Amino acid sequence: MTAPVFVLDPLVVPDFSGGEVVLDGPEGRHAVSVKRLQPGEDVILTDGRGRWIEGVVRAAEGKDRLVVTGLQSVQEEPRPQPRITVVQALPKGDRGEVAVETMTEVGVDAIVPWQAARCITQWKGDRGLKSLAKWRATAREAGKQSRRLRFPEVADAATTRQVAALLAKADLAAVLHSDFGHGSEPLAEVPLPAEGEIVLVVGPEGGVARDEVALFEEAGAKAYTLGPTVMRTSTAGTAAAALLLGRTGRWS
């Protein structure tokens, strides 16, 4: 198992520090008071965008101050291929954060909140900004928990036309919708690109509306199913992403 991950952004080690930095604030509190790290334990510091550096705890001071030493040169994790983006229709209540958390844990690269026609939840004004901030905070925390070095990008909420534009540029454009177009194929059998972009659309509980179907078809998207059961919108994206990640070899 890898060492626990903490965020240091920007990921810079001052020349005068002798290869040592201090984590304080929320990151330091999590390391000292929650993880209860002790001197001599290994840690990884990352900016969440693929850059990272290994270190060793020198001291845990108070409740929120971790001194990390032994830092060398910054390394960068290669971008995984193919890249997987999930367009997630807005679920009710806290199910959006659940979807973001589990998609982050399995390895999704980007998440696009989608204000679909049949979404009960509406992201408007301050409420929308707060909800987006929650999704981004969830992705960050889940990225740390799952020990990722690249946290998923959570985009601004997209309109249906913006989603269609994403699908049009994708190397594989897939919509999880059993009644989409002229029938659905199993996602487990679709040929996958070795690199490029896979965009997967997960509709709301009420399904994808007809005008949305028309736009997505025009953009070149096709329909796929996961299996014989019907999943909730907050579950389907994670299940589909896990299937694709296994088939692409990214889990090998």
C-alpha positions in Angstrom: 0.0 0.0 0.0 1.2 3.5 -0.8 1.9 6.1 1.9 -1.0 8.5 2.9 -1.5 11.4 0.6 -1.7 15.1 1.6 -2.2 18.2 -0.6 0.5 20.8 -0.9 -0.4 23.3 -3.6 1.7 24.8 -5.0 4.1 21.8 -4.7 7.2 23.7 -3.9 10.1 22.9 -1.6 12.0 26.1 -0.7 15.8 25.9 -1.4 16.6 27.2 2.1 14.5 24.5 3.8 16.9 21.6 3.5 14.2 19.5 1.9 11.6 20.2 4.6 8.1 21.7 4.6 5.4 22.2 7.2 1.8 21.1 6.7 -0.6 23.2 8.8 -4.2 24.3 8.7 -6.7 21.7 7.6 -4.1 19.4 6.0 -1.9 19.5 9.1 -4.9 18.9 11.3 -5.9 15.9 9.3 -2.4 14.5 9.4 -1.9 15.1 13.1 -5.3 14.8 14.8 -7.1 12.4 12.4 -4.4 10.2 10.9 -2.2 10.6 14.0 1.0 10.3 12.0 4.2 9.8 14.0 7.9 10.6 13.3 9.5 8.2 10.8 6.3 7.5 8.8 6.3 8.0 5.1 4.0 10.5 3.4 3.3 11.7 -0.1 2.6 15.3 -0.9 0.8 16.2 -4.2 -0.8 19.1 -5.9 -3.7 16.9 -7.0 -2.7 17.4 -10.7 -0.2 14.6 -11.0 2.9 16.2 -9.4 4.1 14.6 -6.2 7.0 14.1 -3.8 7.8 11.6 -1.1 8.8 12.5 2.4 9.2 11.4 6.0 7.5 12.8 9.1 10.1 14.5 11.3 7.6 15.9 13.9 3.9 16.1 14.7 3.4 19.3 16.7 0.3 20.4 18.5 -3.0 19.5 16.8 -2.4 20.8 13.3 1.3 21.0 12.4 3.2 18.3 10.6 6.9 18.7 9.7 7.9 16.6 6.7 11.5 16.2 5.8 13.7 14.2 3.3 12.0 15.7 0.3 13.8 15.3 -3.0 12.8 16.2 -6.6 9.2 16.5 -7.6 7.9 13.7 -9.8 4.9 13.6 -12.2 2.5 10.8 -12.9 1.8 10.2 -16.6 -1.7 11.0 -17.7 -3.7 7.8 -17.9 -5.1 6.7 -21.2 -7.8 6.6 -22.3 -9.3 9.5 -20.2 -12.7 8.9 -18.8 -15.2 11.7 -18.3 -18.6 11.1 -16.6 -21.4 13.5 -17.3 -23.5 13.1 -14.2 -27.1 14.3 -14.1 -27.9 16.1 -10.8 -29.2 13.6 -8.2 -31.4 14.5 -5.3 -30.1 15.4 -1.8 -26.6 14.2 -1.0 -26.5 11.5 -3.7 -24.5 13.9 -5.9 -21.6 13.8 -3.4 -21.9 10.1 -3.1 -21.6 9.7 -6.8 -18.5 12.0 -6.9 -16.9 10.2 -4.0 -17.2 6.8 -5.5 -16.3 7.8 -9.0 -13.2 9.4 -7.6 -12.3 6.2 -5.8 -12.6 4.1 -8.9 -10.5 6.4 -11.0 -12.7 8.7 -13.1 -10.6 11.6 -14.6 -13.3 14.3 -14.9 -16.9 14.8 -13.8 -19.3 17.2 -15.4 -22.5 18.1 -13.5 -25.4 18.1 -15.9 -28.7 20.1 -15.4 -30.8 17.6 -17.4 -34.4 18.5 -18.2 -35.8 15.9 -15.8 -33.6 16.7 -12.9 -35.6 17.5 -9.8 -32.5 19.2 -8.3 -31.9 22.7 -9.7 -28.5 24.5 -9.4 -29.4 28.1 -9.4 -27.7 31.2 -7.9 -25.9 30.8 -4.6 -27.3 27.3 -4.1 -25.7 26.1 -7.3 -22.4 27.6 -6.4 -22.5 25.9 -3.0 -23.4 22.6 -4.5 -20.6 22.8 -7.0 -18.2 23.7 -4.2 -19.3 20.6 -2.3 -18.7 18.4 -5.4 -15.2 19.8 -5.8 -14.4 19.4 -2.1 -15.7 15.8 -2.2 -13.5 15.0 -5.2 -10.5 16.4 -3.3 -11.1 14.5 -0.1 -11.9 11.3 -1.9 -8.8 11.7 -4.1 -6.7 11.9 -0.9 -8.5 9.0 0.7 -8.0 6.8 -2.3 -4.4 7.9 -2.6 -4.6 9.4 -6.1 -2.1 11.8 -7.4 -4.5 13.3 -10.0 -7.8 14.3 -8.5 -10.8 14.4 -11.0 -11.6 17.7 -12.4 -15.2 18.8 -11.6 -16.4 21.2 -14.3 -19.0 23.9 -14.0 -22.6 22.6 -14.5 -23.2 22.0 -18.2 -26.3 22.5 -20.3 -27.5 19.8 -22.7 -25.9 21.5 -25.7 -22.6 21.7 -23.9 -22.8 18.0 -23.1 -23.6 17.3 -26.8 -20.4 19.3 -27.7 -18.4 17.1 -25.4 -19.9 13.9 -27.0 -19.1 15.2 -30.5 -15.4 15.4 -29.7 -15.1 12.1 -27.8 -13.4 9.0 -29.2 -16.2 7.0 -27.5 -19.5 8.7 -26.8 -21.8 6.6 -24.6 -25.1 7.2 -22.9 -26.5 4.9 -20.3 -30.1 4.8 -21.3 -32.1 1.7 -22.1 -34.6 3.5 -24.4 -32.1 5.7 -26.2 -32.3 5.7 -30.0 -32.9 2.4 -31.6 -31.9 0.2 -28.7 -29.0 -0.3 -26.4 -25.9 -2.5 -26.5 -24.0 -3.9 -23.5 -21.3 -1.5 -22.4 -19.2 -4.6 -21.6 -19.0 -5.4 -25.4 -18.3 -2.0 -27.0 -14.9 -1.7 -28.6 -12.8 0.8 -26.6 -10.2 3.3 -27.8 -6.6 2.7 -26.6 -6.2 6.4 -26.0 -8.1 9.6 -26.3 -11.4 10.5 -24.5 -14.3 8.4 -23.4 -17.4 10.4 -22.4 -20.1 8.6 -20.5 -23.5 10.3 -19.9 -25.6 9.2 -16.9 -29.1 10.5 -17.0 -31.4 11.5 -14.1 -33.8 9.3 -12.3 -36.6 10.3 -14.7 -34.6 9.3 -17.8 -33.2 11.3 -20.7 -35.8 13.6 -22.4 -36.5 13.1 -26.1 -35.0 16.4 -27.2 -31.8 15.5 -25.3 -31.8 12.1 -27.0 -32.0 13.9 -30.4 -29.1 16.2 -29.6 -26.9 13.3 -28.3 -27.6 11.2 -31.4 -26.8 14.1 -33.6 -23.4 14.4 -31.7 -22.6 10.7 -32.5 -23.5 9.2 -29.1 -24.8 5.6 -28.8 -26.8 3.9 -26.1 -25.4 1.2 -23.8 -26.7 -0.7 -20.8 -24.8 -2.1 -17.8 -26.9 -5.2 -17.3 -30.4 -6.5 -16.6 -31.0 -4.3 -13.5 -31.8 -0.6 -13.2 -29.4 1.4 -11.1 -29.9 4.8 -9.5 -28.2 7.7 -11.3 -25.8 8.1 -8.3 -24.7 4.5 -8.7 -24.7 3.9 -12.5 -21.7 6.2 -13.3 -19.4 4.5 -10.8 -20.4 1.0 -12.0 -19.9 1.9 -15.6 -16.6 3.6 -15.0 -15.3 0.6 -13.1 -16.3 -1.6 -16.0 -14.5 0.6 -18.5 -11.4 1.0 -16.3 -11.1 -2.7 -16.0 -11.5 -3.3 -19.7 -9.0 -0.6 -20.7 -6.3 -2.1 -18.6 -6.0 0.9 -16.3 -6.6 -1.4 -13.4 -4.0 -4.0 -14.5 
